[in-house]
Amino acid sequence: MTKKVIVIGAGWAGLGATHHLAKNGYDVTLLEAGPHPGGLVAGWKTPGGRSVEVGIHGFWYPYKNIFSLVKELDLNPFTPWTRSAQYSPAGLEVESPIFQEMPPLPTPLGTFIYTQFKRLPLSDRLSALPLLYSLIDFDNSDEAWRRYDSITARELFKQYGVSARLYNDAFNPMLLVGLFAPGEQCSAAAALGMLYYFILAHQPNFDVVWCRGTVGEKIFKPWVEAIELLGGKVETNRRVTDLILDDTNKARAVVCGEEMFDADAVIFAVGISGMKKILSGSAALQSRSEFRNLNNLGGIDVLGTRLWFDRKISIPRPSNACFGFDATTGWTFFDLNAIHDEFKDEPGTVVEVDFYHANQLLPLGDDEIVEIVKQYLATCIPAFGEAEIIDKTVVRLSQAVTHFFPGSYQYMLPATTSFKNVFMSGDWIVNRHGSWSQEKAYVTGLEAASLAIDLLGNGEKANIIPVEPDEEHIKVARTVNRSFRELGKSIFPNIWLP
């Protein structure tokens, strides 16, 4: 009899797991609580037929597994590699080249030399040099995560002598748009992992492409069609409420209100907020401390706005990050005329403006929010101040993205659980691949599918492309550092706080 697998959550992780299991002949059903597959990246149409999505999602150079998937599906959803800029209330602060087009330099020299800082003095940039030791010391191991997760990113940068201006004008803005929270609320471990993966590990890592429309339309819709052609089932508006357990410590069914889906294995592929909602009504999950401990975790509020202006406005770069407007909130804006096919011939200007750690903005009315957004845009590019807004959308998402706060690592789950046939996936799951964000979610979905195949005994594990190895000088430095750490442990008793 064909084994049945239930996957819960239709984002990158859930679709990845479902697709791989369907390719291996399993009877796999994907349950999505919302009306569309895609989770946070599912787009929709306004009543007037305009495309909307919650946030614009970049696809960075190291997203090798997602790029491989897109090739497998025979899709062409991406823009060419694009350049980015960064603004503060004082104006343009930073412009990034396309790093892969620059002469290659050993990491992190390329990032340091080729990034075009407009105002940040060299003396402040040089104050980051001692921080390089922490990037060597943080090797993505469980031990390193536990050691660095106990302090904030701000404490880490202060400890290593980073100047106040470099922190305020460079590192904290990166955290606000990379980990979606200010440095005093971010785990130092997460900060190092994110900065290394996206920026520092290899010179081209910060290069990015964008989807030429909503990710839901350009990638997820054809992906779901491919899954269904393989025999997989994708069920929307199915909110999971509990698991049914047998007497051998296994889940035998998934409950969605009045419906029940039989299962030989279950894969959770939802964010922390979604997982906590399921947990709140699930007697089976509440019976285990590892799941109860998820109540210690939380998310970060996101505000997405899309504005249509009555005229063409010259925006030098298609993607832009901004800092200094609110002390604890980061925001980005995107020229959708340049990115999305749908808006290339639009007579006016279409911009997406997204705010992260936006808790103080969510209670405001739409008109108040739009007025603030227009004011901020005009500070960066004055021509926005003279233009009129002819259409708008405002989307509020409470607790939408993972909060990697200090001490959070101890509560995050690995892919395996205390239930023999229940597996976890998502961008907040503990794994050793080294990727982040959408790529990590997709990779953990493939890893969970492989664990289910191991358990059920039929099929091939997913071929996951590893993160590009460290450059040789980084490998040597990490080997030497580990040796000194082991030597220190053998000489000194382990009595100090990590």
N, C-alpha and C positions, 0 to 999 in steps of 0.2 A: 504494500500500500504506500502511495506517495505521502511523504511526511509533510505536515502543515506547519508553516511558520507565520506568526502574526508580527508585523512591524508596526510600531506606534509612532506616528509623526512623519509628515511628508516634506521635510526639508532635505538638505544635502545628505545628511546621515541616513534618513529613512529611505529615500529614493535610491541611494547607493547600495544599501543592504538589500532592498527589494529587487533591484535590477540584477545583482549578482546571484541571488538565490533563484530568481526566475530563469536565468541563463543555465543554472545547474539543475533545472527540472523540478524544483520544489513547488508545492502548492502554497504560494505565498500571497498573503493579503495585507495591504498597507492601509491602516486606519488613520485618517486625518480629521481632527476636530473641526477645522475651518471649512469654508465652502470651496476652497481651491488648494491643490497641492502647492507646496512652496514655502510654507511657514512665513518668515519675515520677508522673504524676497518674492512672494507671490504678488503680482500686480493685478490691477483691475481697471475697468473703464468707468469714467464719470458718466452721468446721464447724457452729457453732450458728446460722448464718444472719445474723450481724451484719456490717454493712458496715465495711470498713477501707480506708484509703488512706494513702499515705506523705505526710504533711503536708497542711495545709489551704492552699489556694491562693486568694488574694484577686484580685479584678478591680477595678482602680482606674479612676477617672474618665477618664483619658486613653486607656483601652483601646478606642478607637473602632472599630478593625478587628474585634476579637473581638466587640464588641457588635453590629456590623453582620452578622457571620457568624451569630450566634445568632438575629437577626431574620430573616435569609434562610432559616434552617432551621426557622423558626416554632417556636422553643423558648421556654420560660419557666423557666430554671433558677436564677434568682438571687433572693436576698433583697432587701428594700429596702436603701437606703443605711444603713450602721450606724456607730455611734460606737465608738471604740477607747480603751483605757486602757493605762497603762504603770506597772509596779510595780518596786520595788527591795526589798531586805531591810528597808528602813525603812517600807515600805507604799506606798500610792498616790502616784505622782509626777506623772503627766500624764493629762489627759483631753482628747480632741479633739472638737470639735463636728462637725456636718455642715456643712462650709465653704460649700457652695453655697446653704445657707439663710441665711447671714449676709450683711449688706450688703457688696457688693463693694468691695475696696480694691486699690490698685495693688500688684503683687507687689514684695517679699515681705511687705508690711505685714499682709495678712490672716492669713497663717500665724503671724506674730510676735505679733499682738495677740489673735487669737481662741483660740489654743491655751492651755489652762488648766493652767499649771504650779503644782503644789501646794507645792513646796519650793525650786525653783531661783530664787535672787534675781535681781532685774532687772539689777543690776550685771553679773552673769555673762552674762545673755542679751545685754546690750548689747556685750559683748566680741566678739560675732560680726560686728559691723558691718564691720570692715575686710575680712572674708572675702568680702563682696559683690563686691569687685573680681575675685576669682578666678572667681566665677560669671559675671561679664561677660566676662572674658578667655577662659574655656573655652567655645568656641562649637561644640563637637562636630566641628570640622574635623580632618583627619588631622594637621595641624601641632600643633593644641592637644592632641590625644591623645598625640602623641609627646613633647611638652614636659612635660605633667603626669604622664604614666605613669612617668616616671623617678624619682619620689619617692613616699613613702608618704603616705597620708591624714593620719596623725598628724603627720608633718613639716609638711605643708601647714597644718594647723590651728595648730600651734605657731608657724610662720613668720608667720601673720597675727594672732597675739596672742590667740587664743581661750583663755579661762581654763581652768585644769585642771578645775574643777567642771563647766563647760559641756561640755567634751570628754567627761569621764567619765560625766556624767548625761544627755547628750543626743546628741552626735554619735557617740560610740563605740557606744552602744546601737543607733542607727539603722544603723550599718555592720554590726553583728553580725546583725541580722535582715534587712537589705537586700542586703548583699554577702556575708553569712554568715561574716565573719572580722573580727578586731579591726583597728583602724586601722593598727597597725604592720605588718600583713600585707596591706593593701589599697592598690591603685593610687590615687593622688590623682585621676587622670583618671576612673577608674570611680566614685569617690566623688562627684565633682562631677556627673557625668552622671546617676547614680542619684538624688542629692538634688534636682537640678533637675527631672528628669522627674516624680518621684513627689510632690514636696512644694512646690517653690518657683516653678516656671514660671508657674502660674496658681492662684489661690486654691482652687478645688475639687479640685485634683489628688490630694489625699490622701484624698478620699472613696472609700469602697470598698464593694463588695457581695461576697457569698459565695455559693458554689454550695449549693443546698438539699439536696444529697446529694453523693455522690462525683462528681467531674468525669467519670470514666469512664462512669458510668451516665447522668448528666444531659445530657452534651454529646457525648462521644466515641462512645458507642454509636449514637445517632441519626445522628451525622455519618457514621460508617462505613456505615450503612444507606443514607444519601443517596448516598455515593460508589459503592456497589455498584449502586444503581438506575441510575446514570449509566454503568455498564459498567466502572468501576474495580475492581481486585482487591486485596484486603487479605489478605496471607499472614502468619500468626503462626508462631512457633517456626522462623523462618528466619534463622539467624545468618550474615551475610555474611563471607566469608573472603578474597576477592580480586576483582580485576577482570581481564578478558581484554582485551588491547589489540591493535589492528590496526597496520599499518605507517604509518598517517597521523596518529598521535598522538591517537587516539580510543579510548574504551572501546567494545568491541562486545558485552560480556556481563558479568554479575555472577555470581560463584561463591558458592554456599552449600553448603559441604561437597561432597557428590556431585552436587548440582543446579547447573544453569547456566541463567541467564535472559538471553536476547538483549536488547540495548538499543541504541537510537539516541541516547539521552542518559541520564545517571545523575545523581541528586540525593542527596547525603548530607544526612541530617537527624537526626543523632545528637549526643549530648553529647560532651564531650572524652574522658571515660573510655571510652565506647563507640567513639569514633573511634580511640583509641590501641589498643584491643583488635583492631580490624580491621587497623590499620596493622601490628601485631606479626606478623601472618601473611601480609601482602600484599606480594608481590614487586613488583607494579606500583606501589603507593603508595610503597614504600621506595626506588624508583628516583628519586624527586623530593625535592629538599632541602626544599621547602615543607612536605611531609608529614612528612619525618623530623624537622623542627623542632617538630612538634606534641608530641614527647616532652619538650619543655621545659615544657609546660603541665600543669596538674593540677586536681584537684577538691577538694571539701571534704566531710567526713563529716557525715551527717545521722542523727539518731536520732528516730524517730517512736513515740509511745506513745499508746494510747487506753485510757482507764480508765472503768469503770462503777462508780458508787458506789451504796450501798444507800438513799440518801435524797436528797431535793431540797435543793440548796444554792443560795443566792441569789448569783448572779454578776452584778455591776452592768452589765458590758459584755460583748457576745458575743466580742470579740476583744481580746487583751491581749498586750503584749510585756513582757519582763522583763530586767533587767540587774542586775549587781552580785553575783550568786550565784556565778559563776565568772568569773575575770578575762578569759578568752578565748573564752567560750561565750555565745551569745545563745539565748533560748528564748521560746516563745510558748505561750499556752494559749487554747482556744476552747470556748465553751459550745455543745455540739452540740445540746442541747435547744432552744436558741434559733435555731440555724442550719439544721439538717438536719430535713427533714420526718419522716424515719424515727424520730427520737427525741423529737418534740414531746410525745408522750403517754407517754413512758417514766416509770415510777414513781420511778426514781432519777435521778441526774445522770450525764451522759456528757460527758467532756472529752477533747479532743485536746491533747496536750502534745508539742511538737516542739523539738528542740535542734539548733542549727547550729554548725559547728566543734566537733563533739562527739567528737573523736578519743579523748579520755581516758575517755569513757563507754562506748564501743563494746565494750571487752573485758569489762565487768561482766556478771554474770548478770542474767536478767530480774527476779528478786526484788530484787536490789540496786538495779537501776535504778528499779523501781517505788517502793521505799522512799524514794529520793532525790526522785523526782517528787512523791510525796505530801507530803514535808517542805517542799519548795519551794512547793507549792500552799498549804499551811497557813500559810506565812509571809505570803503575799499575802492569803488569805482564810481566817481561822482555822477556819471551819466544816469545812474539808476534814480537819482533824486529828481530828475526832470521827467521821467517816464511815468505813465499811468498804468496801473494794474487793471487788466480787463477780465481776468479770471484767476481763481486760486483754489487750492485744496490744502487743508490742514489736517494732519493725522497725528493723534496722540497715542503713544504706546507706553503704558506703565510697566516697569520692570521687564523691559523687552530684551535686553542683552545681558550677558553674564557679567557679574561684578567679581573680579578677581581681587578681593580685598585681603589685607594682611591676615593670615591665619585661615584663609578659606580652603587651602589645599587639603588639609586634614579631613575635610568633610566631603570632598569630591570623590566620586566613585570610579573604580576601574571598570574595564569592560565586563569582567566576570562578577557575579554576585553570589550571595549565599543560597540562592535558588539555582539548582543545577542547570536549568535550561532557560534562564532569564539573563539577557545580556544588555549592556548599555552602550550608547553611542551619542555623539554630539560634541560640540566645541568645548564643553566643560569637563569632559571625561579625561581621567588620567591615562596618558599613554606615553610612549617613549619615541614616537615618530619624529617629533620636533616641529611639526607644522602648527599653523594657527588659523583661526577664523573659518572661512568656508572650506578651505582645503583640509583643515583638521576634521571638521564635521564629516566631510566626504570620506576621508581616510578611516575614521572610527566606524563609519557605517560598513565599510568593506571589512574591517577587522572583526566587527560583530558578526557579519555574515560568515566569515571564515570560522569563527568559534562555533556557530550553529552547525556548520558542515562537519567540523570535527566531532561534535557531539552526536549528530544524527548519522554520520558515517557514509555519506554519499555525496560526491562532487569534488570539485577542485577549489582550493583556497584562492582568494583574490590575489592577483599580482599587483602588489602595492609598490609604487616607485618610492624609494627612500629619499629623504632629504639629501641634497648634494653634500658630500663629505666636507669636513672642515679643510681649509687650506693647510698646506704642510706645516707652516710656521705656527699655526694655531694648534695643530695636532701635537707638535713637539712641546709647545708651552703647556698644554693640558696634561701631557704625560709627566712632565717634570713637576708640575703643580701637584698632581695626584700622589707622586712619590713623596714629596715633602709633607703632604697631609698625612699619609700613612706613617711616615717616620715620626711626625709629631704625636700621633695617637699612641705610638709604641713607647714614647718617652714620657709624655705627660698624661696624667689621669684625666678622664673625660668628665670633669666636674663643672665646666663653665657652660653657661647658656650658649646655644648654637648661634 
